[in-house]
């Protein structure tokens, strides 16, 4: 008989059609009334995608220079250079002066002459030093931050297996180096409707035939057999299709490049379930005897 687990931190309460809590390894939980701090900004900028990070840097750079160019225009163009008589050209020249000041390039074509122009340009130089130091720290943090590169198969499959049935999925490394002592732990939550009409979650430890290996050079197919300890054994294949299930996965391994333990979260629900399918061949050998791993084969399934 399957052993129920105590709440692992997501709560027993549920709802029909409740959204998944983990999607693509990231939290899918909305937070409200959360106090904010400067630490949150650093954490956010470390974690966002590269294109969004670079977009923030570009937009911030443009806005700061536009702001200081507007201040210089307020002080007066004559405190920096002779006016061209065209507002847009004057603003453009002051924008370029701002960019040269904030980056400490200082070509010398334009220089502040008045006392207030000197004060503001000195302040901008300080802002430039601090902002570029902050960006440099973020760049270092982003490059030095170790990150697991694990791919999980798109689908779960349920198929006949050893005089019973089994649930299977695959994992592999996006990189070419070996994963040392990879280990995967899984918890399954099944949403069930009670007699009062409310929906509650029941948690079970999803026992795998083998959840740890010494190293992983190719793909790894994880197998959960529908034995007497399985919480899924009592359901028919048709019932499995309609079952509201989420499987939480924690994958960890020792990464040689960073010389430390890395972790990656993932989750499945039964909308990704394929019944009476099997995974295709995960690797083959070439004419010289080398093992060939095709990354496209991770998601290949075949009808049984």
Backbone bond lengths (Angstrom), bond angles and torsions (degrees), N, CA, C in turn:
res aa  C-N    CA-C-N  psi(-1)  N-CA   C-N-CA  omega(-1)  CA-C   N-CA-C  phi
1 X - - - 1.472 - - 1.530 109.99 -
2 X 1.323 116.67 138.44 1.460 120.83 -179.25 1.523 110.23 -68.31
3 X 1.327 116.45 138.48 1.459 122.13 179.94 1.516 109.88 -95.24
4 X 1.329 115.99 125.03 1.452 120.45 178.97 1.526 109.89 -75.50
5 X 1.330 115.66 145.75 1.456 121.69 178.29 1.518 109.69 -101.90
6 X 1.329 114.44 155.46 1.459 119.51 170.39 1.524 108.73 -70.32
7 X 1.314 116.02 160.71 1.466 121.51 -179.10 1.531 110.27 -53.78
8 X 1.358 118.81 118.50 1.465 120.79 -179.81 1.520 113.81 -81.57
9 X 1.334 117.63 7.75 1.458 119.56 176.29 1.514 114.98 121.68
10 X 1.328 118.28 4.97 1.461 120.37 -179.98 1.523 112.39 -112.55
11 X 1.334 117.86 -5.65 1.462 121.16 175.49 1.519 113.08 87.25
12 X 1.317 116.18 149.57 1.465 121.47 -179.52 1.527 111.99 -81.13
13 X 1.329 116.80 -26.80 1.458 120.56 -174.83 1.527 110.59 -66.99
14 X 1.327 116.21 141.38 1.447 120.29 179.08 1.528 109.33 -146.19
15 X 1.322 115.08 -174.35 1.453 120.73 -179.38 1.516 108.40 -153.56
16 X 1.302 116.75 156.27 1.455 120.62 177.07 1.529 109.39 -64.54
17 X 1.327 116.13 124.05 1.458 120.43 179.80 1.519 113.87 75.32
18 X 1.339 118.17 22.73 1.463 121.09 178.99 1.524 110.67 -60.69
19 X 1.331 116.47 140.30 1.468 121.60 -179.90 1.530 110.42 -68.87
20 X 1.333 114.61 152.33 1.455 120.11 177.19 1.526 110.29 -67.71
21 X 1.334 116.75 145.98 1.455 121.36 -178.02 1.522 112.57 -84.70
22 X 1.329 117.32 -24.38 1.457 121.90 178.08 1.521 107.41 -128.78
23 X 1.335 116.92 125.37 1.460 122.67 178.62 1.528 108.09 -130.70
24 X 1.323 115.98 125.28 1.469 121.42 -179.37 1.521 112.45 53.91
25 X 1.328 115.68 37.93 1.455 120.48 177.13 1.509 115.12 78.24
26 X 1.344 118.19 5.13 1.457 122.11 -178.53 1.529 110.23 -120.02
27 X 1.329 115.52 151.70 1.456 120.64 179.15 1.522 110.45 -65.27
28 X 1.332 116.25 136.20 1.456 122.31 178.58 1.529 110.15 -113.37
29 X 1.340 115.72 27.77 1.458 122.06 -177.78 1.526 109.27 -99.79
30 X 1.320 117.45 132.39 1.467 122.07 178.07 1.528 109.55 -88.91
31 X 1.335 116.00 134.13 1.459 121.76 178.47 1.534 108.85 -110.29
32 X 1.318 116.16 135.87 1.464 120.41 176.57 1.530 108.80 -125.17
33 X 1.345 115.99 156.54 1.468 122.65 178.64 1.522 112.49 55.84
34 X 1.329 115.55 31.26 1.460 119.49 -179.99 1.520 109.92 -86.62
35 X 1.341 119.07 126.05 1.465 119.53 177.20 1.522 110.61 -64.80
36 X 1.339 115.89 140.56 1.453 120.94 -176.35 1.520 110.40 -107.43
37 X 1.341 115.49 151.99 1.457 121.48 178.15 1.515 108.90 -146.37
38 X 1.333 116.21 170.60 1.452 121.42 179.55 1.526 111.25 -64.53
39 X 1.331 116.53 -29.24 1.468 120.46 177.57 1.529 110.95 -60.47
40 X 1.332 116.45 -34.29 1.465 119.98 179.19 1.520 111.14 -63.39
41 X 1.341 117.44 -36.33 1.460 121.16 179.24 1.524 110.47 -64.70
42 X 1.330 116.46 -44.87 1.465 120.01 179.16 1.526 110.53 -62.48
43 X 1.329 116.60 -46.11 1.467 120.56 179.85 1.519 111.18 -61.41
44 X 1.325 115.98 -40.42 1.466 120.09 -179.90 1.522 110.89 -65.18
45 X 1.341 117.47 -46.70 1.455 120.97 -177.03 1.527 112.48 -69.54
46 X 1.322 116.80 -26.55 1.469 120.12 175.36 1.526 110.33 -70.76
47 X 1.336 116.33 -33.13 1.461 120.27 -171.97 1.517 116.01 -93.83
48 X 1.354 118.80 -17.68 1.463 119.59 -176.40 1.523 110.42 -70.56
49 X 1.326 115.61 163.98 1.464 120.74 179.34 1.529 110.36 -65.56
50 X 1.340 115.48 159.50 1.460 120.21 -177.17 1.523 111.88 -62.31
51 X 1.331 118.20 -42.96 1.469 119.07 -177.19 1.518 111.31 -65.05
52 X 1.347 117.41 -35.67 1.460 120.21 178.93 1.530 110.57 -72.16
53 X 1.330 116.63 -38.62 1.464 120.60 177.36 1.529 110.92 -60.78
54 X 1.337 116.99 -47.78 1.461 120.88 179.96 1.530 111.35 -65.86
55 X 1.330 116.96 -33.38 1.466 120.27 176.49 1.525 110.42 -64.93
56 X 1.345 117.24 -42.48 1.462 120.96 177.40 1.532 110.88 -60.65
57 X 1.341 116.62 -42.61 1.467 120.72 179.53 1.531 110.22 -61.80
58 X 1.339 116.60 -45.97 1.463 120.62 -179.01 1.528 111.50 -64.08
59 X 1.327 116.93 -46.68 1.463 121.02 -179.11 1.530 110.43 -63.85
60 X 1.340 117.07 -42.82 1.454 120.83 178.50 1.520 111.92 -62.41
61 X 1.316 115.95 -42.14 1.466 121.40 178.47 1.531 111.09 -60.98
62 X 1.316 116.95 -45.69 1.462 121.07 179.81 1.530 111.65 -65.59
63 X 1.333 117.47 -43.09 1.459 120.96 -177.59 1.530 111.60 -65.25
64 X 1.339 117.10 -41.64 1.466 119.98 179.89 1.525 110.53 -63.54
65 X 1.337 115.94 -43.18 1.464 118.72 -179.63 1.522 112.19 -68.93
66 X 1.323 117.19 -36.31 1.466 120.46 175.78 1.523 110.23 -63.84
67 X 1.348 116.64 -41.53 1.457 120.93 179.79 1.529 111.05 -61.91
68 X 1.325 116.75 -49.08 1.473 119.15 -178.57 1.530 111.28 -68.72
69 X 1.328 117.82 -35.03 1.463 119.86 176.39 1.522 110.55 -62.34
70 X 1.351 116.88 -38.20 1.461 120.64 177.75 1.531 110.73 -66.31
71 X 1.343 117.18 -38.70 1.469 120.85 177.23 1.532 109.90 -64.29
72 X 1.328 116.61 -43.23 1.471 120.16 178.59 1.532 111.14 -62.13
73 X 1.334 116.14 -38.51 1.474 119.28 176.68 1.527 110.92 -63.11
74 X 1.352 116.51 -37.39 1.457 121.05 179.18 1.527 111.00 -66.71
75 X 1.328 116.54 -40.31 1.467 120.78 177.76 1.520 110.39 -62.99
76 X 1.353 114.50 -41.37 1.462 118.74 179.29 1.516 111.46 131.27
77 X 1.315 116.38 129.23 1.458 120.96 -178.59 1.527 110.84 -62.29
78 X 1.341 116.77 -32.98 1.454 120.93 -176.15 1.526 112.68 -64.51
79 X 1.346 118.13 -18.45 1.464 120.89 177.17 1.523 112.26 -79.56
80 X 1.330 116.89 -1.01 1.467 120.96 -179.45 1.530 111.78 -126.95
81 X 1.327 116.52 -38.80 1.462 120.14 -175.35 1.524 108.37 -165.04
82 X 1.314 115.79 174.12 1.460 120.42 174.28 1.525 109.31 -77.27
83 X 1.322 116.39 132.58 1.459 120.49 -178.40 1.536 110.82 -66.11
84 X 1.320 115.13 141.50 1.468 120.87 177.30 1.516 111.30 -83.40
85 X 1.321 116.71 -12.13 1.454 120.54 -176.35 1.515 113.31 87.74
86 X 1.329 116.85 -6.41 1.469 122.07 178.91 1.532 108.15 -114.45
87 X 1.328 116.39 120.24 1.469 120.91 -175.43 1.523 111.83 -58.52
88 X 1.329 117.50 -44.65 1.464 121.15 -177.87 1.532 111.31 -64.97
89 X 1.345 116.83 -41.04 1.471 119.20 179.55 1.527 110.93 -67.37
90 X 1.329 117.00 -40.44 1.466 119.90 177.60 1.527 110.85 -61.42
91 X 1.340 115.34 -44.15 1.473 119.09 179.83 1.536 110.32 -64.09
92 X 1.328 116.57 -39.83 1.470 120.20 -179.21 1.520 110.91 -63.52
93 X 1.335 116.98 -42.81 1.467 120.56 178.80 1.536 111.17 -63.14
94 X 1.328 115.67 -40.96 1.470 119.16 178.38 1.529 111.36 -69.61
95 X 1.335 117.20 -32.42 1.469 120.25 174.64 1.528 109.68 -62.81
96 X 1.349 116.78 -43.67 1.465 119.87 179.08 1.532 111.02 -66.66
97 X 1.337 117.11 -35.99 1.463 120.30 175.76 1.524 110.28 -63.49
98 X 1.336 116.64 -40.86 1.463 121.27 177.73 1.524 110.82 -61.93
99 X 1.341 116.54 -43.94 1.462 120.26 179.58 1.526 111.19 -62.91
100 X 1.330 117.06 -38.47 1.465 120.77 178.59 1.525 111.23 -69.12
101 X 1.333 116.33 -34.33 1.466 120.42 -179.32 1.512 111.42 -73.31
102 X 1.341 117.38 -45.37 1.466 120.64 -175.13 1.527 111.84 -70.05
103 X 1.342 116.62 -26.50 1.466 120.44 177.07 1.526 112.17 -94.26
104 X 1.342 116.85 0.56 1.475 124.60 -178.70 1.526 111.91 58.78
105 X 1.340 117.58 26.66 1.468 120.84 177.19 1.523 109.28 -73.91
106 X 1.336 116.95 -53.86 1.445 122.24 175.23 1.513 115.14 56.64
107 X 1.330 117.49 71.95 1.468 120.77 179.82 1.537 112.21 -66.06
108 X 1.312 118.01 -26.98 1.454 121.04 177.91 1.508 114.46 94.05
109 X 1.326 118.70 -2.85 1.465 120.72 179.58 1.518 110.85 -67.16
110 X 1.334 117.01 -33.34 1.464 122.98 177.41 1.521 108.03 -125.52
111 X 1.302 116.86 136.95 1.466 120.73 179.24 1.523 109.05 -140.91
112 X 1.347 117.66 144.53 1.467 120.26 178.10 1.526 110.79 -71.10
113 X 1.346 116.24 136.04 1.461 122.14 -178.83 1.526 112.30 -109.33
114 X 1.328 117.08 -38.88 1.456 121.21 -178.19 1.515 112.00 -81.46
115 X 1.336 116.44 164.13 1.463 121.85 -179.12 1.524 111.83 -66.08
116 X 1.362 117.51 -42.61 1.469 119.84 179.76 1.523 110.92 -70.11
117 X 1.312 117.43 -35.03 1.465 120.16 175.32 1.521 110.64 -61.63
118 X 1.321 116.33 -39.00 1.461 120.13 177.95 1.509 112.40 -66.89
119 X 1.357 116.32 -42.55 1.463 119.72 178.58 1.541 111.61 -59.81
120 X 1.327 115.79 -49.14 1.466 119.95 -175.47 1.524 110.95 -67.77
121 X 1.324 118.04 -41.37 1.473 120.24 179.52 1.523 111.01 -66.42
122 X 1.339 117.49 -33.93 1.471 120.53 176.03 1.530 110.31 -66.15
123 X 1.337 115.41 -41.57 1.462 119.38 176.74 1.522 110.80 -62.29
124 X 1.322 117.13 -41.53 1.464 120.11 -179.81 1.524 111.08 -64.10
125 X 1.331 117.74 -37.00 1.460 120.17 177.57 1.526 110.68 -61.28
126 X 1.360 116.18 -40.14 1.457 120.04 177.37 1.526 111.07 -65.10
127 X 1.340 116.78 -43.87 1.462 121.23 177.12 1.526 110.09 -58.92
128 X 1.332 117.18 -41.07 1.458 120.53 179.09 1.511 112.52 -63.04
129 X 1.345 117.38 -44.73 1.466 120.29 179.47 1.524 111.38 -61.60
130 X 1.340 116.58 -43.08 1.464 120.19 -177.96 1.531 111.31 -69.99
131 X 1.334 117.11 -43.07 1.467 119.95 -177.21 1.530 111.30 -67.39
132 X 1.340 116.95 -40.30 1.462 118.23 179.78 1.525 111.63 -71.88
133 X 1.335 117.15 -29.40 1.468 119.56 173.71 1.522 110.41 -65.55
134 X 1.336 115.26 -40.55 1.466 120.31 178.66 1.530 110.71 -64.01
135 X 1.325 116.53 -44.68 1.467 120.61 179.85 1.529 110.84 -65.27
136 X 1.344 116.86 -38.78 1.463 120.32 177.70 1.520 110.85 -61.84
137 X 1.347 115.55 -42.37 1.467 119.21 177.26 1.520 111.89 -62.31
138 X 1.330 116.82 -39.79 1.463 120.52 178.18 1.524 111.29 -65.43
139 X 1.335 116.36 -41.79 1.463 120.10 178.71 1.519 110.76 -61.63
140 X 1.330 116.49 -44.64 1.470 119.89 178.13 1.530 110.46 -62.22
141 X 1.338 115.28 -43.69 1.461 118.72 179.95 1.516 112.64 -62.50
142 X 1.324 116.53 -38.46 1.467 120.31 -179.10 1.528 110.98 -69.96
143 X 1.336 117.04 -40.39 1.459 119.76 -179.21 1.532 112.00 -73.78
144 X 1.329 116.49 -35.16 1.465 119.70 -174.77 1.525 112.97 -88.29
145 X 1.323 116.89 -12.03 1.464 119.71 -178.28 1.527 110.39 -70.26
146 X 1.325 118.02 117.42 1.471 119.47 177.69 1.515 111.17 -70.08
147 X 1.311 116.61 138.61 1.459 121.01 -178.04 1.520 109.55 -140.97
148 X 1.313 114.92 129.90 1.461 119.80 177.93 1.525 109.89 -69.26
149 X 1.309 115.79 142.41 1.463 121.65 179.31 1.531 108.70 -121.86
150 X 1.318 115.11 72.01 1.459 121.51 -177.38 1.519 108.90 -107.15
151 X 1.315 116.07 134.47 1.462 121.46 174.43 1.524 109.13 -106.33
152 X 1.314 115.22 134.11 1.457 121.56 175.01 1.524 108.74 -108.92
153 X 1.308 116.06 145.30 1.465 119.41 178.61 1.523 110.20 -61.76
154 X 1.333 115.46 149.75 1.464 120.18 -179.04 1.522 111.84 -68.22
155 X 1.325 115.72 -28.50 1.461 119.48 -171.98 1.524 111.51 -119.05
156 X 1.323 114.31 152.94 1.459 123.76 161.52 1.521 106.83 -97.50
157 X 1.309 117.01 144.20 1.460 118.96 175.02 1.529 109.06 -122.87
158 X 1.316 115.02 144.56 1.466 121.85 171.56 1.517 107.07 -119.29
159 X 1.320 116.42 127.48 1.462 121.10 -175.84 1.521 109.26 -148.63
160 X 1.345 114.82 163.65 1.454 119.92 173.82 1.520 108.69 -64.79
161 X 1.344 114.88 138.40 1.465 119.11 -174.58 1.525 109.11 -157.97
162 X 1.335 115.47 118.97 1.470 122.33 175.80 1.532 112.08 49.16
163 X 1.339 116.23 59.18 1.458 124.08 177.94 1.525 112.92 60.48
164 X 1.302 116.56 20.72 1.460 121.61 177.43 1.531 107.29 -149.80
165 X 1.308 116.63 -153.37 1.468 121.48 173.20 1.522 108.49 -124.54
166 X 1.330 115.67 164.27 1.463 119.80 179.68 1.518 109.77 -149.38
167 X 1.317 115.06 149.14 1.461 123.42 172.96 1.523 107.84 -99.91
168 X 1.328 117.49 132.48 1.458 120.80 -175.77 1.524 111.05 -135.56
169 X 1.337 114.81 149.24 1.463 121.98 170.02 1.525 107.47 -152.07
170 X 1.328 115.30 167.84 1.464 120.51 -174.01 1.520 111.85 -122.64
171 X 1.337 115.23 152.84 1.465 121.71 171.10 1.523 108.50 -135.40
172 X 1.340 115.08 154.76 1.460 119.75 174.19 1.527 108.32 -156.23
173 X 1.321 115.57 164.70 1.455 122.76 -179.78 1.529 109.45 -90.96
174 X 1.350 117.50 132.03 1.453 120.27 175.15 1.516 111.34 -69.77
175 X 1.340 116.35 -27.84 1.448 120.61 -179.97 1.524 110.00 -86.46
176 X 1.340 116.02 174.25 1.466 120.49 -178.28 1.518 112.73 -98.76
177 X 1.337 118.29 -7.82 1.464 119.89 -179.64 1.524 110.44 -79.75
178 X 1.326 115.61 163.56 1.457 121.03 179.80 1.524 110.97 -74.25
179 X 1.318 116.32 143.25 1.456 121.35 169.49 1.521 107.39 -93.46
180 X 1.325 116.68 122.68 1.456 122.03 -177.64 1.525 110.13 -92.46
181 X 1.333 115.75 128.34 1.464 123.90 178.83 1.544 112.33 47.87
182 X 1.312 117.69 54.96 1.470 118.81 175.41 1.539 110.62 -67.50
183 X 1.317 114.56 142.11 1.465 120.88 -178.89 1.519 108.75 -141.45
184 X 1.324 116.62 138.16 1.463 121.04 179.71 1.518 109.54 -129.00
185 X 1.326 115.57 128.63 1.457 122.31 175.75 1.523 109.27 -116.36
186 X 1.312 116.59 141.28 1.463 120.97 -173.43 1.527 110.92 -134.76
187 X 1.337 114.71 139.52 1.458 122.34 173.24 1.521 107.10 -126.52
188 X 1.317 116.67 135.18 1.460 121.03 179.46 1.521 109.04 -112.14
189 X 1.332 115.65 136.59 1.454 120.80 175.84 1.524 108.71 -118.42
190 X 1.319 116.34 130.65 1.460 122.88 -178.82 1.523 108.31 -116.29
191 X 1.321 116.25 122.09 1.465 121.20 179.19 1.525 108.99 -87.14
192 X 1.322 115.96 123.13 1.462 121.09 -177.15 1.527 109.62 -126.32
193 X 1.324 115.39 147.03 1.466 121.30 179.68 1.524 109.48 -93.04
194 X 1.330 115.37 126.04 1.456 119.97 179.82 1.522 110.15 -86.34
195 X 1.325 115.11 171.51 1.466 120.61 -176.92 1.533 112.03 -63.34
196 X 1.369 116.76 -27.42 1.467 119.57 179.63 1.524 112.04 -78.34
197 X 1.327 117.75 -3.77 1.452 121.32 179.61 1.511 114.19 94.63
198 X 1.327 117.75 -4.04 1.456 121.18 178.58 1.527 110.75 -86.11
199 X 1.333 115.42 154.26 1.452 121.06 178.62 1.530 109.32 -104.61
200 X 1.308 115.92 133.30 1.464 120.96 178.33 1.518 109.61 -131.06
201 X 1.327 114.74 153.60 1.463 121.21 177.01 1.522 109.37 -96.29
202 X 1.324 114.89 139.93 1.452 121.97 171.10 1.530 107.78 -117.54
203 X 1.323 116.50 133.01 1.466 121.30 -174.64 1.520 110.55 -108.78
204 X 1.329 114.74 138.97 1.458 121.13 178.76 1.533 109.17 -138.53
205 X 1.314 115.07 147.73 1.458 120.68 172.13 1.523 107.85 -77.09
206 X 1.330 117.47 121.15 1.458 121.16 -178.72 1.530 108.43 -86.03
207 X 1.317 115.52 100.35 1.453 120.72 -176.92 1.529 110.59 -73.08
208 X 1.323 116.27 127.85 1.462 122.35 177.71 1.508 109.85 -105.88
209 X 1.340 116.01 146.87 1.463 118.81 179.54 1.518 111.24 -57.12
210 X 1.332 115.69 -37.40 1.453 120.39 174.67 1.521 107.83 -150.40
211 X 1.321 116.25 121.33 1.466 118.84 -176.95 1.534 112.71 -111.65
212 X 1.348 117.03 6.42 1.463 119.98 -179.70 1.521 109.29 -150.41
213 X 1.336 116.13 135.83 1.464 121.93 175.97 1.527 108.39 -132.31
214 X 1.330 116.60 166.20 1.466 120.00 -178.22 1.522 111.99 -69.46
215 X 1.320 116.59 -45.09 1.458 121.32 178.70 1.515 108.21 -155.50
216 X 1.333 115.97 162.36 1.462 120.07 -176.35 1.524 109.54 -134.50
217 X 1.335 117.46 101.66 1.466 119.76 178.50 1.528 113.48 -91.39
218 X 1.345 118.07 -18.32 1.471 121.11 -175.96 1.525 109.68 -124.27
219 X 1.320 116.91 -130.62 1.463 121.71 176.55 1.518 109.19 -104.57
220 X 1.317 115.04 158.78 1.457 121.17 -178.84 1.525 107.82 -129.13
221 X 1.325 116.47 120.78 1.454 121.67 176.07 1.517 108.88 -96.55
222 X 1.312 116.80 116.78 1.467 122.38 179.37 1.521 108.90 -89.99
223 X 1.332 115.76 135.16 1.466 121.09 -173.35 1.526 110.04 -124.79
224 X 1.327 115.99 125.75 1.460 121.96 170.75 1.523 107.70 -113.15
225 X 1.313 116.58 112.53 1.464 121.50 -177.45 1.520 110.65 -84.79
226 X 1.343 115.94 138.72 1.458 121.73 179.07 1.535 109.34 -80.77
227 X 1.328 115.51 72.87 1.466 119.74 177.73 1.526 109.16 -98.69
228 X 1.316 116.14 -167.00 1.468 119.92 -176.15 1.525 112.94 -65.71
229 X 1.330 117.85 -20.97 1.461 121.45 -179.65 1.530 112.17 -92.94
230 X 1.313 116.88 -0.13 1.459 120.40 -177.67 1.521 111.03 -84.95
231 X 1.326 118.06 132.97 1.476 120.25 176.66 1.521 112.56 -74.01
232 X 1.337 117.79 -6.95 1.466 121.61 -177.44 1.529 112.70 -101.24
233 X 1.302 117.82 -7.28 1.467 120.44 -174.33 1.523 112.84 -61.44
234 X 1.324 117.10 -34.52 1.471 120.72 -173.90 1.521 113.25 -74.99
235 X 1.343 117.67 -8.88 1.460 120.64 -177.13 1.522 110.71 -97.97
236 X 1.321 115.59 138.70 1.461 119.90 173.08 1.526 108.89 -76.07
237 X 1.333 115.37 169.56 1.460 118.79 178.71 1.525 112.05 -60.26
238 X 1.324 116.77 -38.40 1.461 120.30 179.04 1.523 110.96 -67.27
239 X 1.327 116.86 -39.22 1.467 120.68 178.05 1.526 111.40 -66.65
240 X 1.325 116.53 -33.80 1.460 119.81 178.16 1.524 111.54 -61.90
241 X 1.321 116.88 -37.36 1.464 120.62 -179.15 1.528 111.84 -62.17
242 X 1.338 117.00 -32.99 1.465 121.51 -176.43 1.528 112.95 -96.99
243 X 1.321 116.61 2.65 1.460 121.03 -175.58 1.531 110.24 -80.90
244 X 1.325 116.67 137.63 1.463 121.14 175.06 1.524 108.34 -90.70
245 X 1.316 114.51 106.01 1.457 121.46 -172.82 1.520 109.46 -133.92
246 X 1.319 115.70 143.12 1.459 120.67 167.73 1.518 108.08 -133.34
247 X 1.315 114.85 135.01 1.462 121.22 179.50 1.530 107.66 -112.09
248 X 1.322 117.26 120.70 1.460 123.14 178.51 1.527 108.98 -96.73
249 X 1.316 115.78 128.48 1.459 121.15 -177.34 1.520 110.20 -120.02
250 X 1.327 115.75 139.13 1.459 121.91 171.29 1.523 107.60 -124.74
251 X 1.325 115.14 114.59 1.462 121.71 -179.17 1.523 107.81 -107.52
252 X 1.323 117.03 131.16 1.464 120.61 178.07 1.526 109.49 -138.64
253 X 1.318 114.66 150.10 1.463 120.98 179.10 1.519 109.48 -163.48
254 X 1.329 116.44 165.30 1.463 121.75 177.10 1.521 108.40 -91.45
255 X 1.335 115.56 123.64 1.455 122.19 -179.18 1.523 109.69 -95.85
256 X 1.353 116.72 121.20 1.449 120.84 -178.08 1.521 112.46 -65.10
257 X 1.341 117.36 -40.35 1.461 120.61 -175.49 1.525 111.64 -62.21
258 X 1.346 117.89 -39.44 1.462 121.89 -178.49 1.525 112.32 -99.61
259 X 1.345 116.42 -9.26 1.461 122.61 179.98 1.533 111.51 54.15
260 X 1.328 115.86 46.99 1.447 120.56 177.50 1.525 110.38 -157.85
261 X 1.329 114.73 167.67 1.452 121.27 -179.91 1.522 110.22 -78.55
262 X 1.337 116.23 131.06 1.456 121.08 177.93 1.524 109.61 -116.36
263 X 1.324 115.19 153.12 1.461 121.56 -177.31 1.523 109.71 -130.56
264 X 1.329 115.44 148.64 1.465 120.01 173.72 1.520 109.07 -145.45
265 X 1.328 115.12 134.44 1.460 122.02 177.85 1.524 109.94 -96.03
266 X 1.308 114.98 152.19 1.456 120.47 173.97 1.523 107.39 -157.54
267 X 1.318 116.08 162.67 1.464 120.02 176.35 1.518 109.60 -149.00
268 X 1.299 115.25 154.22 1.462 123.51 174.30 1.518 108.53 -126.42
269 X 1.327 115.70 152.38 1.458 119.56 162.75 1.533 107.09 -126.44
270 X 1.317 117.16 173.30 1.461 119.91 -171.41 1.523 113.15 -82.26
271 X 1.331 117.89 4.41 1.464 118.85 167.70 1.525 109.88 -70.77
272 X 1.335 116.48 -16.57 1.461 122.31 179.04 1.533 111.84 -97.37
273 X 1.334 115.77 10.66 1.459 120.90 -175.49 1.526 111.95 -85.32
274 X 1.322 116.62 133.80 1.459 123.85 174.66 1.529 107.89 -121.67
275 X 1.335 115.65 121.92 1.467 120.51 -175.89 1.525 110.05 -101.21
276 X 1.324 114.93 138.39 1.466 123.72 -177.43 1.535 111.65 62.54
277 X 1.322 114.97 38.74 1.456 122.88 171.57 1.522 108.34 -119.15
278 X 1.315 115.76 160.80 1.461 121.30 172.92 1.524 108.60 -135.39
279 X 1.322 115.46 156.04 1.458 120.31 177.56 1.527 110.10 -76.21
280 X 1.334 114.55 147.32 1.454 120.25 177.44 1.511 111.57 -75.07
281 X 1.320 115.33 -179.09 1.453 121.94 -178.99 1.523 110.20 -62.63
282 X 1.332 116.74 132.03 1.466 119.97 -174.86 1.524 112.87 -88.96
283 X 1.323 118.13 -24.50 1.459 120.46 179.32 1.524 108.95 -157.33
284 X 1.334 115.07 167.70 1.463 121.53 177.82 1.526 108.69 -146.20
285 X 1.328 116.46 177.29 1.457 121.45 178.67 1.526 109.27 -115.44
286 X 1.344 116.13 140.50 1.459 118.93 176.84 1.528 109.94 -88.17
287 X 1.323 116.48 -176.63 1.467 121.22 -175.64 1.520 112.66 -63.67
288 X 1.325 117.59 -24.16 1.462 121.35 -179.81 1.523 112.22 -93.40
289 X 1.323 116.77 2.85 1.458 120.12 177.58 1.515 115.06 89.41
290 X 1.341 118.06 2.95 1.460 120.30 178.78 1.532 110.18 -76.36
291 X 1.332 115.43 144.17 1.462 121.35 176.41 1.524 109.54 -77.84
292 X 1.325 116.34 126.60 1.462 122.48 -178.39 1.531 108.62 -110.96
293 X 1.334 116.00 120.00 1.463 121.67 178.07 1.525 108.77 -105.85
294 X 1.317 116.33 119.66 1.461 121.98 178.67 1.525 108.33 -97.11
295 X 1.340 117.25 112.53 1.461 120.80 -177.26 1.529 112.10 -64.49
296 X 1.331 117.04 -24.81 1.468 120.22 178.06 1.528 111.23 -70.48
297 X 1.334 116.60 -18.04 1.466 119.82 -177.42 1.516 113.45 -77.64
298 X 1.346 116.77 -9.39 1.457 119.96 -177.30 1.532 111.60 -56.89
299 X 1.307 117.21 -38.66 1.465 121.27 -175.45 1.516 114.06 -104.05
300 X 1.317 117.28 9.78 1.463 119.94 -179.92 1.515 110.60 -77.79
301 X 1.327 115.53 122.47 1.465 121.05 176.46 1.518 109.86 -125.60
302 X 1.333 115.63 153.10 1.451 121.59 -178.46 1.517 110.12 -128.52
303 X 1.318 116.16 141.03 1.453 120.84 177.12 1.518 109.31 -69.42
304 X 1.325 117.34 133.59 1.472 120.67 -179.97 1.525 109.59 -87.22
